[in-house]
Amino acid sequence: MASHRKSRPTGTRVAGIRTPALATAALTSVALLSQTANATPSDDRPTLEEVEKKVDDLYRQAGSATEKYNAAKEKTTKQRKKVDTLLDDVAQRTQKLNDAREELGSFASAQYRTGASVPETATLLLADSPQDYFDQNQLMNRLTGRQKTAVDDYVTQQSETMKKRREATESLERLTDSQKDLKTAKSTVQKKLATARELLSELTAEEKARLAAIEKKKQQEAARKAAELAKQQAAQEEAERERREEAARQQESGSGSSGTSDGTGSSDSGSSTPGTSTGTKAEKAIAFARAQIGKPYVWGATGPGSYDCSGLTQAAWKAAGVTLPRVTYDQVNAGTTVSVSQAQPGDLVFFYDDISHVGLYIGDGMMIHAPKPGAYVREESIFYDGESSIYSVVRPA
């Protein structure tokens, strides 16, 4: 019986065993190829964190370019005024030069009419009397002195006019250079902002939501740091208050009853008057800045409808009667530098190594500032971009 059973072909059995393995391998290969194909575009696409960093960098670069634009604009304005003044001066000197030339012409005509070119001997012989000759000769001597003065004045006017014309020409050349710088800075700002907008426009709705979540987390951390600073400053103020009270008690115990009132009064007067003056100005600056909350950031703007960062701080302190320079690079030198822990309301807080941003400190680790394009004047933690971003704190003089 067993001899009649047909054995299965070896190849069929082997094929039957290998077929699932080959199919699995094939499917795996297809899946890997599919994953590779799908992964290639995403590898080229920046991560959300990279996009956020790139956009933040672009906004900072735009802020820096904005300050350069403001500086170039201010320089252009001053240079134009100087050129106009020089041109007016040249016009006035040219008129004086023409007047001197006319005076010389009148002397030449008078000399011709009086016959000054006739030899003295002939003039003496032709004169009605010797006295007439001497009178005429004395007149000519006086005329000669006046002529010399006129000639000297003409030469002086001519020299000064030429000098002023050269100055005007040089000023016009500098004005042209300033206008080129202004144009370059403006172009740089526009390019940076356009690139930032393009990057943001390419984000999906999900990515935008994630980016908003990242931003919210940063704001929460900034608020926490601001609260820490507020607590630290409150402790410092309490310690200072206790120190003053202790000093007052010691002064009271060491003086007689008749001197107590005078001593206490002079102490209060000496400590409160300067603070009140400074505090009043700071309060006015803060009140002005607070009234601008909600107005849009516009690069190069100084109000009243919109502001950039330095335009806002300049306008705020101007409302308090204090004149600040236009740009951050100059504002940072317009007062006394203090530590972050010693910051008081009204102080200016500067950011980044290139000093491209500034805000107005209002206390408790908070400030009012015009943040960036697309944003509005708002109240925010001074740690909004991390503690390391703070460059310095300056108390306006």
The 8 nearest C-alpha neighbors of each residue, nearest first, counted from 0:
[[1, 2, 3, 4, 5, 6, 7, 8],
 [0, 2, 3, 4, 5, 6, 7, 8],
 [1, 3, 0, 4, 5, 6, 7, 8],
 [2, 4, 1, 0, 5, 6, 7, 8],
 [5, 3, 1, 2, 6, 0, 7, 8],
 [6, 4, 3, 7, 2, 1, 8, 0],
 [5, 7, 4, 8, 9, 3, 2, 1],
 [8, 6, 9, 5, 12, 11, 10, 4],
 [9, 7, 10, 11, 6, 12, 5, 13],
 [8, 10, 12, 11, 7, 13, 6, 14],
 [9, 11, 13, 8, 12, 14, 15, 7],
 [10, 12, 14, 13, 9, 8, 15, 7],
 [13, 11, 15, 14, 9, 10, 16, 8],
 [12, 14, 10, 16, 15, 11, 17, 9],
 [15, 13, 11, 17, 12, 16, 18, 10],
 [14, 16, 12, 13, 18, 17, 11, 19],
 [15, 17, 13, 14, 18, 12, 19, 20],
 [18, 16, 14, 20, 15, 19, 21, 13],
 [17, 19, 21, 20, 15, 16, 14, 22],
 [20, 18, 22, 21, 17, 23, 16, 15],
 [21, 19, 23, 17, 22, 18, 24, 16],
 [22, 20, 24, 18, 23, 19, 25, 17],
 [21, 23, 25, 19, 24, 20, 18, 26],
 [24, 22, 20, 26, 25, 21, 27, 19],
 [23, 25, 21, 27, 22, 26, 28, 20],
 [24, 26, 22, 28, 27, 23, 21, 29],
 [25, 27, 29, 23, 28, 24, 30, 22],
 [26, 28, 30, 24, 25, 29, 23, 31],
 [27, 29, 25, 31, 26, 30, 32, 24],
 [30, 28, 32, 26, 27, 31, 33, 25],
 [29, 31, 33, 27, 28, 32, 34, 26],
 [32, 30, 34, 28, 33, 29, 35, 27],
 [33, 31, 35, 29, 30, 34, 36, 28],
 [32, 34, 30, 36, 31, 35, 29, 37],
 [35, 33, 31, 37, 36, 32, 38, 30],
 [36, 34, 38, 32, 37, 33, 31, 39],
 [35, 37, 33, 34, 38, 39, 32, 40],
 [36, 38, 34, 35, 39, 33, 40, 41],
 [39, 37, 35, 41, 36, 40, 34, 42],
 [38, 40, 42, 41, 36, 37, 35, 43],
 [41, 39, 43, 42, 38, 44, 37, 36],
 [42, 40, 44, 38, 43, 39, 37, 45],
 [43, 41, 39, 40, 44, 38, 45, 46],
 [42, 44, 40, 41, 45, 39, 38, 46],
 [43, 45, 41, 42, 40, 46, 39, 47],
 [46, 44, 49, 50, 43, 47, 42, 41],
 [47, 45, 49, 48, 50, 44, 51, 41],
 [46, 48, 50, 49, 51, 45, 206, 210],
 [47, 49, 51, 46, 50, 52, 45, 210],
 [50, 48, 46, 52, 47, 51, 45, 53],
 [49, 51, 47, 53, 48, 52, 54, 46],
 [52, 50, 48, 54, 49, 53, 55, 47],
 [53, 51, 49, 55, 50, 54, 56, 48],
 [52, 54, 50, 56, 51, 55, 49, 57],
 [53, 55, 57, 195, 51, 56, 52, 50],
 [56, 54, 52, 58, 57, 53, 51, 59],
 [57, 55, 59, 53, 54, 58, 52, 60],
 [56, 58, 60, 54, 59, 55, 191, 61],
 [57, 59, 61, 55, 60, 56, 62, 54],
 [60, 58, 62, 56, 61, 57, 63, 55],
 [59, 61, 57, 63, 62, 58, 56, 64],
 [60, 62, 188, 58, 64, 59, 63, 191],
 [63, 61, 59, 65, 60, 64, 355, 58],
 [62, 64, 355, 60, 66, 65, 61, 59],
 [65, 63, 67, 61, 62, 66, 188, 184],
 [64, 66, 68, 62, 63, 67, 61, 298],
 [65, 67, 69, 63, 68, 64, 326, 70],
 [68, 66, 64, 70, 65, 69, 71, 184],
 [67, 69, 65, 184, 71, 66, 70, 181],
 [68, 70, 66, 72, 67, 71, 299, 73],
 [71, 69, 67, 73, 72, 68, 74, 66],
 [72, 70, 74, 68, 181, 73, 69, 75],
 [71, 73, 75, 69, 70, 74, 68, 181],
 [74, 72, 70, 76, 75, 71, 69, 77],
 [75, 73, 71, 77, 72, 76, 78, 70],
 [74, 76, 72, 78, 177, 73, 77, 71],
 [75, 77, 73, 79, 74, 78, 72, 80],
 [78, 76, 80, 74, 79, 75, 81, 73],
 [79, 77, 81, 75, 80, 76, 174, 74],
 [78, 80, 82, 76, 81, 77, 75, 83],
 [81, 79, 83, 77, 78, 82, 84, 76],
 [82, 80, 78, 84, 79, 83, 85, 77],
 [81, 83, 79, 85, 84, 80, 167, 170],
 [84, 82, 80, 86, 81, 85, 79, 87],
 [85, 83, 81, 87, 82, 86, 80, 88],
 [86, 84, 88, 82, 87, 83, 167, 89],
 [85, 87, 89, 83, 88, 84, 82, 90],
 [86, 88, 90, 84, 85, 89, 83, 91],
 [89, 87, 85, 91, 86, 90, 92, 84],
 [90, 88, 86, 92, 87, 91, 93, 160],
 [89, 91, 93, 87, 88, 92, 86, 94],
 [92, 90, 94, 88, 93, 89, 87, 95],
 [93, 91, 95, 89, 94, 90, 160, 96],
 [94, 92, 96, 90, 91, 95, 89, 97],
 [93, 95, 97, 91, 92, 96, 98, 90],
 [96, 94, 92, 98, 97, 93, 99, 91],
 [95, 97, 93, 99, 94, 98, 156, 92],
 [96, 98, 100, 94, 95, 99, 101, 93],
 [97, 99, 95, 101, 100, 96, 94, 102],
 [100, 98, 102, 96, 153, 97, 101, 95],
 [99, 101, 97, 103, 98, 102, 96, 104],
 [102, 100, 104, 98, 103, 99, 97, 105],
 [103, 101, 99, 105, 104, 100, 98, 106],
 [104, 102, 106, 100, 101, 105, 107, 99],
 [103, 105, 101, 107, 102, 106, 108, 100],
 [104, 106, 108, 102, 107, 103, 109, 101],
 [107, 105, 109, 103, 108, 104, 110, 102],
 [106, 108, 104, 110, 105, 109, 103, 111],
 [107, 109, 105, 111, 106, 110, 112, 104],
 [110, 108, 106, 112, 111, 107, 105, 113],
 [111, 109, 107, 113, 115, 108, 112, 106],
 [110, 112, 108, 114, 109, 113, 107, 115],
 [111, 113, 109, 114, 110, 108, 115, 107],
 [114, 112, 110, 115, 111, 109, 116, 139],
 [113, 115, 111, 116, 112, 117, 110, 109],
 [116, 114, 110, 117, 113, 111, 139, 112],
 [115, 117, 114, 118, 111, 110, 113, 119],
 [118, 116, 115, 114, 119, 122, 121, 120],
 [119, 117, 121, 120, 122, 116, 115, 123],
 [118, 120, 122, 121, 123, 117, 115, 124],
 [121, 119, 123, 122, 118, 124, 117, 125],
 [122, 120, 124, 123, 118, 119, 125, 117],
 [121, 123, 119, 125, 120, 124, 126, 118],
 [124, 122, 120, 126, 121, 125, 132, 119],
 [123, 125, 121, 122, 126, 120, 127, 129],
 [126, 124, 122, 123, 121, 127, 128, 120],
 [125, 127, 123, 128, 124, 132, 122, 131],
 [128, 126, 131, 125, 129, 132, 124, 130],
 [127, 129, 131, 130, 126, 132, 123, 125],
 [130, 128, 132, 131, 133, 123, 126, 127],
 [129, 131, 133, 128, 132, 134, 127, 126],
 [132, 130, 134, 128, 129, 133, 135, 126],
 [133, 131, 129, 135, 130, 134, 123, 126],
 [132, 134, 136, 130, 135, 131, 137, 129],
 [135, 133, 131, 137, 132, 136, 130, 138],
 [136, 134, 138, 132, 133, 137, 131, 139],
 [135, 137, 133, 139, 138, 134, 132, 140],
 [136, 138, 140, 134, 139, 135, 133, 141],
 [139, 137, 135, 141, 136, 140, 142, 134],
 [140, 138, 142, 136, 141, 137, 143, 135],
 [141, 139, 143, 137, 142, 138, 136, 144],
 [140, 142, 138, 144, 139, 143, 145, 137],
 [143, 141, 139, 145, 140, 144, 146, 138],
 [142, 144, 146, 140, 141, 145, 139, 147],
 [145, 143, 147, 141, 146, 142, 148, 140],
 [144, 146, 148, 142, 147, 143, 149, 141],
 [145, 147, 149, 143, 144, 148, 142, 150],
 [146, 148, 150, 144, 149, 145, 151, 143],
 [149, 147, 145, 151, 146, 150, 152, 144],
 [148, 150, 146, 152, 147, 151, 153, 145],
 [149, 151, 153, 147, 152, 148, 146, 154],
 [152, 150, 148, 154, 153, 149, 147, 155],
 [151, 153, 149, 155, 150, 154, 156, 148],
 [152, 154, 150, 156, 99, 151, 155, 157],
 [153, 155, 157, 151, 152, 156, 158, 150],
 [156, 154, 152, 158, 157, 153, 151, 159],
 [157, 155, 153, 159, 158, 96, 154, 160],
 [156, 158, 154, 160, 155, 159, 153, 96],
 [159, 157, 155, 161, 160, 156, 154, 162],
 [160, 158, 162, 156, 161, 157, 155, 163],
 [159, 161, 157, 163, 162, 158, 92, 156],
 [160, 162, 164, 158, 159, 163, 157, 165],
 [163, 161, 159, 165, 160, 164, 158, 166],
 [164, 162, 166, 160, 165, 161, 89, 167],
 [163, 165, 161, 167, 166, 162, 160, 168],
 [164, 166, 168, 162, 163, 167, 169, 161],
 [167, 165, 163, 169, 164, 168, 170, 162],
 [166, 168, 170, 164, 165, 169, 85, 82],
 [167, 169, 165, 171, 166, 170, 164, 172],
 [170, 168, 172, 166, 171, 167, 165, 173],
 [171, 169, 173, 167, 172, 168, 82, 174],
 [170, 172, 174, 168, 169, 173, 167, 175],
 [171, 173, 175, 169, 170, 174, 168, 176],
 [174, 172, 176, 170, 175, 171, 177, 169],
 [173, 175, 171, 177, 172, 176, 78, 75],
 [174, 176, 172, 178, 173, 177, 171, 179],
 [177, 175, 173, 179, 174, 178, 180, 172],
 [178, 176, 174, 180, 179, 75, 175, 71],
 [177, 179, 181, 175, 176, 180, 174, 182],
 [178, 180, 176, 182, 181, 177, 183, 175],
 [181, 179, 177, 183, 178, 182, 184, 71],
 [182, 180, 178, 71, 184, 179, 183, 68],
 [181, 183, 179, 185, 180, 184, 186, 178],
 [184, 182, 180, 186, 185, 181, 179, 187],
 [185, 183, 68, 187, 181, 186, 182, 64],
 [184, 186, 182, 188, 187, 183, 68, 181],
 [185, 187, 183, 189, 184, 188, 182, 190],
 [188, 186, 184, 190, 185, 189, 183, 191],
 [189, 187, 61, 185, 191, 186, 190, 64],
 [188, 190, 186, 192, 187, 191, 193, 185],
 [189, 191, 193, 187, 192, 188, 194, 186],
 [192, 190, 194, 188, 193, 57, 189, 61],
 [191, 193, 195, 189, 194, 190, 196, 188],
 [192, 194, 190, 196, 195, 191, 189, 197],
 [195, 193, 197, 191, 192, 196, 190, 198],
 [196, 194, 192, 54, 198, 197, 193, 57],
 [197, 195, 193, 199, 194, 198, 200, 192],
 [196, 198, 194, 200, 195, 199, 193, 201],
 [199, 197, 195, 201, 196, 200, 194, 50],
 [198, 200, 196, 201, 197, 202, 195, 54],
 [199, 201, 197, 198, 202, 196, 203, 195],
 [200, 202, 199, 198, 197, 203, 196, 206],
 [203, 201, 200, 199, 206, 207, 204, 198],
 [202, 204, 206, 205, 207, 201, 200, 208],
 [203, 205, 207, 206, 208, 202, 209, 201],
 [206, 204, 208, 203, 207, 209, 202, 210],
 [207, 205, 209, 203, 208, 204, 202, 210],
 [206, 208, 210, 204, 209, 205, 202, 211],
 [207, 209, 211, 205, 206, 210, 204, 212],
 [210, 208, 212, 206, 211, 207, 205, 213],
 [209, 211, 207, 213, 212, 208, 206, 214],
 [210, 212, 214, 208, 209, 213, 215, 207],
 [211, 213, 209, 215, 210, 214, 216, 208],
 [214, 212, 210, 216, 211, 215, 209, 217],
 [215, 213, 211, 217, 216, 212, 210, 218],
 [216, 214, 218, 212, 217, 213, 211, 219],
 [215, 217, 219, 213, 214, 218, 212, 220],
 [218, 216, 214, 220, 215, 219, 221, 213],
 [219, 217, 221, 215, 216, 220, 222, 214],
 [218, 220, 222, 216, 221, 217, 215, 223],
 [221, 219, 223, 217, 222, 218, 224, 216],
 [222, 220, 382, 218, 383, 224, 223, 219],
 [221, 223, 225, 219, 220, 224, 380, 218],
 [222, 224, 220, 226, 221, 225, 219, 227],
 [225, 223, 227, 221, 226, 222, 228, 220],
 [224, 226, 364, 222, 228, 227, 223, 380],
 [227, 225, 229, 223, 224, 228, 230, 222],
 [228, 226, 224, 230, 225, 229, 231, 223],
 [227, 229, 231, 225, 230, 226, 364, 232],
 [228, 230, 363, 226, 232, 231, 227, 364],
 [229, 231, 233, 227, 228, 232, 226, 234],
 [232, 230, 228, 234, 229, 233, 227, 235],
 [233, 231, 235, 229, 234, 230, 228, 236],
 [232, 234, 236, 230, 235, 231, 229, 237],
 [235, 233, 237, 231, 232, 236, 238, 230],
 [236, 234, 232, 238, 233, 237, 239, 231],
 [237, 235, 239, 233, 238, 234, 240, 232],
 [236, 238, 240, 234, 239, 235, 233, 241],
 [239, 237, 235, 241, 236, 240, 242, 234],
 [238, 240, 242, 236, 237, 241, 235, 243],
 [241, 239, 237, 243, 242, 238, 236, 244],
 [242, 240, 244, 238, 239, 243, 245, 237],
 [241, 243, 239, 245, 240, 244, 238, 246],
 [244, 242, 246, 240, 245, 241, 247, 239],
 [243, 245, 247, 241, 246, 242, 248, 240],
 [246, 244, 248, 242, 247, 243, 241, 249],
 [247, 245, 243, 249, 244, 248, 250, 242],
 [246, 248, 244, 250, 245, 249, 251, 243],
 [249, 247, 251, 245, 250, 246, 252, 244],
 [250, 248, 246, 252, 251, 247, 253, 245],
 [249, 251, 247, 253, 248, 252, 246, 254],
 [252, 250, 248, 249, 254, 253, 259, 247],
 [251, 253, 249, 250, 254, 248, 255, 259],
 [254, 252, 250, 251, 249, 255, 248, 259],
 [253, 255, 251, 252, 258, 259, 250, 256],
 [256, 254, 258, 257, 259, 253, 251, 252],
 [255, 257, 259, 258, 254, 260, 251, 252],
 [258, 256, 255, 259, 260, 261, 254, 262],
 [257, 259, 261, 255, 256, 260, 262, 254],
 [260, 258, 262, 256, 261, 257, 251, 263],
 [259, 261, 263, 262, 258, 264, 257, 256],
 [260, 262, 264, 258, 259, 263, 265, 257],
 [263, 261, 259, 265, 264, 260, 258, 266],
 [264, 262, 266, 260, 261, 265, 259, 267],
 [263, 265, 261, 267, 266, 262, 260, 268],
 [264, 266, 268, 262, 267, 263, 269, 261],
 [267, 265, 263, 269, 264, 268, 262, 270],
 [268, 266, 264, 270, 265, 269, 271, 263],
 [269, 267, 265, 271, 266, 270, 272, 264],
 [268, 270, 266, 267, 271, 265, 272, 273],
 [271, 269, 267, 268, 272, 266, 273, 274],
 [270, 272, 274, 268, 273, 269, 275, 267],
 [271, 273, 275, 274, 268, 270, 269, 276],
 [274, 272, 276, 275, 271, 277, 270, 269],
 [275, 273, 277, 271, 276, 272, 278, 270],
 [274, 276, 278, 272, 273, 277, 271, 279],
 [277, 275, 273, 279, 274, 278, 272, 280],
 [278, 276, 274, 280, 279, 275, 281, 273],
 [277, 279, 275, 281, 276, 280, 274, 282],
 [278, 280, 282, 276, 281, 277, 275, 283],
 [281, 279, 319, 283, 277, 282, 278, 284],
 [280, 282, 345, 284, 278, 283, 279, 285],
 [283, 281, 279, 285, 280, 284, 286, 278],
 [282, 284, 286, 280, 319, 281, 285, 287],
 [285, 283, 315, 316, 281, 287, 319, 282],
 [286, 284, 288, 282, 287, 283, 289, 281],
 [287, 285, 283, 289, 284, 288, 282, 290],
 [286, 288, 290, 284, 285, 315, 289, 283],
 [289, 287, 285, 291, 290, 286, 315, 284],
 [290, 288, 286, 291, 292, 287, 285, 367],
 [289, 291, 287, 288, 292, 286, 293, 285],
 [290, 292, 288, 289, 294, 293, 376, 287],
 [293, 291, 376, 377, 289, 290, 294, 288],
 [294, 292, 376, 375, 291, 295, 377, 290],
 [293, 295, 375, 376, 305, 292, 291, 304],
 [296, 294, 375, 305, 374, 376, 297, 293],
 [295, 297, 306, 307, 375, 372, 369, 305],
 [298, 296, 307, 306, 300, 305, 295, 372],
 [297, 299, 307, 300, 65, 296, 306, 372],
 [298, 300, 69, 307, 297, 65, 301, 68],
 [301, 299, 306, 307, 298, 297, 302, 305],
 [302, 300, 310, 306, 311, 303, 307, 305],
 [303, 301, 305, 304, 306, 300, 310, 311],
 [302, 304, 305, 301, 306, 291, 300, 314],
 [305, 303, 302, 294, 306, 295, 301, 291],
 [306, 304, 302, 295, 294, 303, 296, 300],
 [307, 305, 300, 301, 296, 302, 297, 310],
 [306, 308, 298, 310, 296, 300, 297, 369],
 [307, 309, 369, 311, 310, 357, 368, 356],
 [310, 308, 312, 311, 326, 307, 327, 313],
 [309, 311, 301, 307, 313, 308, 306, 312],
 [312, 310, 314, 309, 308, 313, 306, 315],
 [313, 311, 315, 309, 314, 310, 316, 359],
 [312, 314, 310, 323, 311, 316, 315, 309],
 [313, 315, 317, 311, 312, 316, 310, 318],
 [316, 314, 284, 312, 318, 317, 287, 313],
 [315, 317, 284, 319, 318, 321, 313, 314],
 [316, 318, 321, 314, 320, 319, 322, 315],
 [317, 319, 316, 315, 320, 284, 314, 283],
 [320, 318, 316, 280, 317, 283, 284, 321],
 [321, 319, 317, 318, 316, 322, 280, 284],
 [320, 322, 317, 316, 319, 323, 318, 396],
 [321, 323, 317, 320, 316, 324, 313, 314],
 [322, 324, 313, 330, 321, 325, 333, 316],
 [325, 323, 330, 329, 326, 322, 313, 333],
 [324, 326, 323, 313, 309, 310, 327, 330],
 [325, 327, 328, 329, 309, 66, 324, 330],
 [326, 328, 330, 329, 309, 331, 354, 355],
 [329, 327, 326, 330, 331, 354, 332, 355],
 [330, 328, 327, 331, 332, 326, 324, 333],
 [329, 331, 327, 333, 332, 324, 328, 326],
 [330, 332, 329, 333, 328, 327, 393, 334],
 [333, 331, 330, 329, 334, 328, 335, 393],
 [334, 332, 330, 331, 395, 396, 329, 323],
 [333, 335, 395, 396, 394, 332, 393, 336],
 [336, 334, 394, 393, 337, 395, 396, 333],
 [335, 337, 393, 392, 394, 334, 391, 338],
 [338, 336, 392, 393, 341, 335, 339, 342],
 [339, 337, 341, 340, 392, 342, 336, 391],
 [338, 340, 342, 341, 392, 337, 391, 228],
 [339, 341, 338, 342, 232, 228, 231, 337],
 [342, 340, 338, 339, 337, 343, 232, 392],
 [343, 341, 339, 340, 346, 338, 337, 392],
 [342, 344, 346, 362, 345, 341, 360, 361],
 [345, 343, 361, 362, 360, 346, 281, 342],
 [344, 346, 281, 360, 359, 361, 343, 285],
 [347, 345, 394, 360, 344, 393, 343, 359],
 [346, 348, 359, 393, 392, 358, 360, 394],
 [349, 347, 392, 358, 357, 391, 359, 360],
 [350, 348, 357, 390, 391, 356, 354, 389],
 [349, 351, 389, 390, 356, 388, 354, 357],
 [352, 350, 388, 354, 353, 390, 389, 355],
 [351, 353, 354, 390, 350, 388, 355, 389],
 [352, 354, 355, 351, 63, 350, 328, 356],
 [355, 353, 351, 352, 350, 356, 349, 328],
 [354, 356, 63, 353, 62, 327, 351, 350],
 [357, 355, 350, 354, 349, 308, 327, 62],
 [358, 356, 349, 348, 308, 350, 309, 347],
 [357, 359, 368, 348, 347, 367, 366, 360],
 [360, 358, 347, 366, 367, 345, 346, 368],
 [359, 361, 366, 344, 346, 345, 362, 347],
 [362, 360, 344, 366, 365, 345, 359, 285],
 [361, 363, 344, 364, 365, 360, 343, 366],
 [364, 362, 229, 365, 225, 228, 226, 361],
 [363, 365, 225, 362, 228, 229, 380, 381],
 [366, 364, 380, 381, 363, 379, 362, 361],
 [367, 365, 360, 361, 359, 379, 378, 381],
 [366, 368, 378, 359, 377, 358, 379, 360],
 [369, 367, 358, 376, 370, 377, 308, 359],
 [368, 370, 376, 308, 296, 307, 375, 371],
 [371, 369, 368, 374, 308, 376, 296, 375],
 [370, 372, 374, 296, 369, 373, 58, 62],
 [373, 371, 374, 296, 297, 298, 370, 58],
 [372, 374, 371, 296, 375, 295, 297, 370],
 [375, 373, 372, 371, 296, 295, 370, 376],
 [374, 376, 295, 293, 296, 294, 377, 369],
 [375, 377, 369, 292, 293, 294, 368, 295],
 [378, 376, 292, 367, 368, 375, 379, 293],
 [377, 379, 367, 366, 368, 365, 380, 376],
 [380, 378, 366, 365, 367, 377, 381, 383],
 [379, 381, 365, 382, 383, 221, 364, 225],
 [380, 382, 383, 365, 364, 366, 379, 225],
 [383, 381, 385, 221, 380, 386, 384, 224],
 [384, 382, 221, 380, 381, 385, 218, 379],
 [385, 383, 382, 388, 386, 221, 217, 381],
 [386, 384, 382, 387, 388, 383, 221, 389],
 [385, 387, 382, 388, 389, 384, 381, 383],
 [388, 386, 385, 389, 390, 384, 351, 382],
 [387, 389, 351, 386, 350, 385, 384, 390],
 [390, 388, 350, 387, 386, 391, 349, 351],
 [389, 391, 350, 349, 351, 388, 352, 354],
 [392, 390, 349, 389, 348, 393, 336, 350],
 [391, 393, 348, 337, 347, 336, 339, 349],
 [394, 392, 336, 347, 335, 346, 334, 337],
 [393, 395, 346, 335, 334, 347, 336, 396],
 [396, 394, 334, 333, 393, 335, 346, 347],
 [395, 334, 394, 333, 335, 321, 393, 323]]
